[in-house]
Each structure stands twice: as C-alpha cells, then as structure tokens.
C-alpha cells in the first residue's frame, strides 16, 4: 500500500501540472534504480530530484551511472550530495550542471534550492558558514510561485527524522531554515526508517524513503489542487 497526502491548504498560483519523482539514498543500488527508471518512463515526471547519497562512498563513475540512467528517462534531473558521496561525486554534479547544493534552479514557475551533506562536510564538521550562500540562493527564486528546498538531512523533530529507537536525529538548522523561509515543499532523506510526510508551518516535508530499500515519492504540483504526495514501493503498480 502506498501512503498518500493531499495537501490542499496551499494554492500554487501559476504552477500547473508539474510531476516530480523524489528520490533519496540510492547508494548505488542499480537494480532498484532501474525500477525507478521504468516507472519514470511510464509516468513521465517533469523532474527527478535526488536528495543525496547517490553512491555508497563510491567513485564519480558510480554517480555518473546513476545520473545517466535517470537522465535517459527524459526528465530534468537535479541532485545534491549526501554523506555517502565523495568530493569527486560533488565535482561530477557540478560539471554536469545539476548540483543543487547551495544553488538555485528554475523549472518554469518552480524555484529549487538545495543543501547537500558530502563526506568531507561530515568529517570536517557542519559549520553554519558553509550555508551562508543559501540565503542568496533563496533570494534568486523568491519571485517563483512555488519553492522547493531539497536537503539530505531531514528537519529535526518531525516524522521524517526518527531512527528505530524513536529518537529524533534531524538537523535543527534545516528546521530553522524551513521555519524562516517557508518553502512550499521540503524533500529530504538520510534517515531510511523515517519514510514519512509531515509539515513545518505551511511547508510540506517529505522523506520518500531510500531507493536502496525500494521506495520513492511521486509529487504533483497543480495550481488550485495544491500538492499531492504519494509514497510508493517500487514493486507497486499503482
């Protein structure tokens, strides 16, 4: 059974009929990735957003394989590095022009900003100065009708950041950033067992679950209908 949330509190102004596949924590599992690609060829999403951990500490070639397979579906692909992605992977995402980490992108009336968590950041400490450019990136898309924030870490104290002991282990920074900026949608990952939908004020928060464990989220942005989120298992047909 898939989980579904119709978030009709939002009215998305000029955004009409944008379909998104939200992925996280692929960890180089190509068999599961191929199921994503098969589903994408059927469903024809406009965008595929990857919330980090394309690889499991693998080389850039592993990330290239992941991105090439996703790009072959003809969707616009954007990604951020996760804690399982090396600097070489981050460099590849930069070279490919698809890295959302502390950068902004536009897709019609949808503005996107991301915050990654590459291995070097984990080892070196997560300093707020590393996120200084996030404000600038959000400023660049403030005129968009709908804003999406993609973060590898989930926001603290939500349904999307609980480990098996029921402890909340998410990021206070991500939570504060969402509270302040109130993007319409926040897509996160990292905590595999917290596949869930929640909200922070008017921000809808989605942890799609790990592709490596067979999960994705399908999200529709559609004007007056707001945001429609479905959490899927990859072996489901619907």
SVG drawing of the C-alpha trace seen along z (x, -y; Angstrom):
<svg xmlns="http://www.w3.org/2000/svg" viewBox="-8 -38 46 44">
<polyline fill="none" stroke="black" stroke-width="0.4" points="0.0,0.0 1.2,-3.5 0.8,-6.4 -0.9,-9.5 -1.2,-13.1 -3.3,-15.7 -2.0,-19.0 -4.8,-21.3 -4.0,-24.1 -1.7,-25.5 -2.6,-27.2 0.2,-27.1 -0.7,-30.1 0.6,-29.7 2.1,-26.2 0.1,-23.7 0.6,-20.0 4.3,-19.6 5.1,-16.0 8.1,-15.2 9.8,-11.9 11.6,-12.5 14.4,-10.1 16.9,-9.7 19.6,-7.2 20.2,-5.3 23.5,-4.0 24.5,-2.7 21.8,0.0 21.3,0.2 18.6,2.9 16.4,0.7 17.4,-2.3 16.3,-0.5 12.8,-0.1 12.7,-3.9 13.6,-4.4 11.0,-2.0 8.4,-3.8 9.6,-7.2 9.2,-6.1 5.6,-5.1 4.7,-8.1 6.8,-10.7 7.7,-13.1 8.9,-16.6 11.7,-16.4 13.6,-13.8 15.1,-15.3 17.7,-13.3 18.2,-14.2 21.7,-12.8 23.6,-9.5 23.7,-8.6 26.6,-6.2 28.0,-4.4 31.3,-6.2 31.9,-5.2 33.9,-7.0 32.4,-9.6 31.9,-6.9 29.2,-5.4 27.4,-8.7 27.7,-9.1 26.0,-5.8 23.2,-6.8 22.6,-10.2 22.9,-8.8 20.2,-6.2 17.9,-8.8 18.6,-11.3 17.7,-8.6 14.0,-9.0 14.0,-12.5 13.1,-14.1 15.0,-17.1 17.4,-15.7 18.8,-17.7 20.7,-16.3 22.6,-17.1 25.5,-15.1 24.8,-13.1 27.1,-11.9 27.8,-8.8 29.0,-10.9 32.7,-11.9 34.0,-15.2 34.6,-13.5 30.9,-12.9 30.2,-16.5 32.6,-17.6 30.8,-15.5 27.4,-17.0 28.9,-20.5 30.4,-19.6 27.1,-18.2 25.3,-21.4 22.8,-19.6 24.1,-20.2 21.5,-21.9 23.8,-22.2 23.7,-25.9 22.5,-26.8 19.2,-27.7 17.5,-26.4 14.2,-27.2 11.7,-25.0 9.0,-27.3 7.3,-28.9 9.0,-26.4 12.2,-27.5 14.6,-25.0 17.3,-25.3 19.3,-22.5 21.7,-21.7 23.9,-18.7 26.0,-16.8 29.1,-15.4 31.5,-13.2 34.0,-16.0 31.4,-18.1 30.7,-15.3 34.4,-14.7 35.1,-18.5 32.1,-19.5 28.9,-21.2 29.6,-24.9 26.9,-27.4 29.3,-29.4 29.1,-26.7 25.5,-27.6 25.9,-31.3 25.0,-31.2 21.7,-29.5 20.0,-32.9 21.4,-34.2 20.1,-31.1 16.6,-31.5 16.6,-35.2 17.3,-34.2 14.0,-32.3 11.8,-34.4 9.7,-35.5 8.8,-31.9 5.2,-30.8 6.4,-27.7 9.7,-27.0 11.2,-23.6 14.1,-23.0 16.0,-19.8 18.1,-18.7 19.9,-15.4 19.3,-15.9 15.7,-15.9 14.5,-18.7 14.7,-17.9 11.6,-17.0 9.5,-15.7 8.1,-12.4 10.9,-12.4 13.9,-12.2 13.2,-9.4 15.5,-6.4 14.4,-2.9 14.8,-3.9 12.2,-6.7 14.8,-9.4 14.8,-12.5 18.2,-12.9 17.5,-15.5 19.0,-18.9 18.0,-21.9 19.4,-24.1 17.2,-22.6 14.2,-23.0 15.0,-26.7 15.6,-27.4 12.2,-25.9 10.5,-27.8 12.1,-31.1 11.8,-30.7 8.6,-28.6 9.2,-26.9 6.1,-25.1 7.9,-21.8 10.9,-20.3 12.3,-17.0 14.8,-15.2 16.4,-11.7 19.2,-10.2 17.1,-8.5 15.9,-5.4 13.4,-4.3 11.6,-7.7 9.7,-7.4 7.0,-9.9 5.1,-13.1 4.9,-16.0 4.8,-19.7 6.5,-22.7 4.0,-25.6 3.0,-25.8 6.0,-23.8 5.2,-20.2 8.0,-17.9 8.6,-14.6 11.1,-11.8 10.5,-9.4 12.4,-6.6 15.5,-5.0 15.6,-3.9 18.1,-1.3 15.3,0.2 12.7,-0.1 10.9,-3.4 10.3,-6.7 7.7,-9.5 5.6,-10.9 4.6,-14.5 2.2,-16.5 2.1,-20.3 -1.1,-21.5 -2.5,-25.0 -5.7,-25.1 -5.3,-21.4 -2.0,-22.2 0.5,-19.4 -0.4,-15.7 2.2,-13.3 2.2,-9.5 4.9,-7.4 5.4,-4.3 7.1,-0.9 8.9,-0.3 7.2,3.1 3.8,1.5 1.9,1.0 -0.2,-2.0"/>
</svg>
